[in-house]
Amino acid sequence: MIQSDRNMNEDIREETVQSDNSTLYTLHSTPEEFRDIRPYEPEEMRQAFEDLLADRQFNLILKSFAPWLPRWASHGILRLMFRGVKTPLDFQKRFMKPIVRYIIKKKTDGISFDETALPRDKSLRYTFVSNHRDIVLDSAFLDILLVDKDYPTTVEIGIGDNLLIYPWIKRLVRMNKAFVVRRGLTPHEMIESSMLMSQYIHHAVNDKKENIWIAQREGRAKDSDDRTQESVLKMLAMGGEGTPAERLDDLNIVPLAISYEFDPCDYLKAKEFQQKRDNPRHKKSKQDDLDNMKTGIFGYKGRVHYHCAAPLNNFISELGGQGLTKTEFFRTLAGKIDDDIHSRYQLFPSNFIALDMLSGTNEHSSEYNDADKVRFEKYISGQLEKIDLENKDEEFLRERILTMYANPARNFLRVNKQRN
């Protein structure tokens, strides 16, 4: 059995590092058990950067962005930019922040953030458990929002190894504060992997003083009916010490609702729905994963909103004292997270139009006007045109896309009706 991260603290080495923005960071050398899954540590950043520049596929990506620059010039510029970068947080601020800001400017109609439910003490660290809209940008947008609100650090994120298709991708995400989640394991391997990941998350929050972002379920809810998988909460409760309630309380869990006006991957999700309908054994290819990542990053999203609920510490402590079975405990907690996320969606005309189109009514017409409806119907038609299937079932595909936009409204209305 892998020993608890609480019992490994004697193996943790602390040192102080001056970052590129003149901030002193106390850094922890992570225990050896986490070497294969953790983000890079400061002493590894320079070599990882040089390995990235030496990677042939990464250089092809660079050339596509700046075809007029010779390789030596592009490498020289990147090396110059890398001066003073000592930590993954430095790397995010120097390299990733400008890219994400460009995406926000060019591919959204603005992004907003409501974190008023969080304590005013910005030295606290959180485990953000959120619905999942985009493979890359969910956490990247959150990083920008936290920095803009003067929080001292961003988030570490779990990313499935099925997405780390090429060595350069794995290097880049580990430089960008990502830890690796292993997929496609046997049941026994899954237990061991979950234990290790949970222990790492507890270590990151409590010893490294990092925030964590984790999706409420494995993979995206392709129909946008966002539900927390109890297995995710059980994984989080494998690390730490004490009862499940005490272990989860240790992580300072914050439900986080992410709302997109338009999902650029909606047509790809609809396509996959038909492929699985027509062939239940259908599985996405590596190219499919890359297409989803690229479309999610560079596709139009409209307005985007992030909304934090209050940390769940008090709720978890009270729940732990009610004498519930573990099954009841995790089911109740998952329901609470769902309600906190659903009630904090920001809804757009597209959500209500989709709901009315599916029901064949105008019940929610007060939430949109004729121009909104014309715009949305044109958008749906354009997305359907992008789907390339031999036996294209347009009626089915349209229903699937409309359902993706209607479900957030359904869940929002349901929760608020129950609360009233």
Buried (B, 14 or more C-beta within 10 A) or exposed (E): EBEBBBEBEEEBEEEEBEBBEEEEBEBBBBBEBBEEBBBBBBEBBEEBBEBBBEBEEBBEEBBEEEEEBEEEEBBEEBEEEBEEBBBBBBBBBBBBBEEBEEBBEEBBEEBEBBBEBBEEEBEBBBBBBBBBBBBBBBBBBBBBBBBEEEBBBBBBBBBBBBBBBBBBBBBBBBBBBBBBBBBEEEEEEBEBBBBBBBBBBBBBBBBBBBBBBBBBBBEBBBBBBBBBBBBBBBBBBBBBEEBBBBBBBBBBBBBBBBBBBBBBBBBBBBBBBBBBEEEEEEEBEEEBBBBBBEBBBEBEBBBBBBBBBBBBBEBBEEBBEEEBEEEEBBBBBBEBBBBBBBBBBBBBBBBBBBBBBBEEEEEBBEBBEEEBBEBBEEBBEEBBEEBEEEEEBEEEBBBBBBBBBBBBBBBBBEBEEEEE
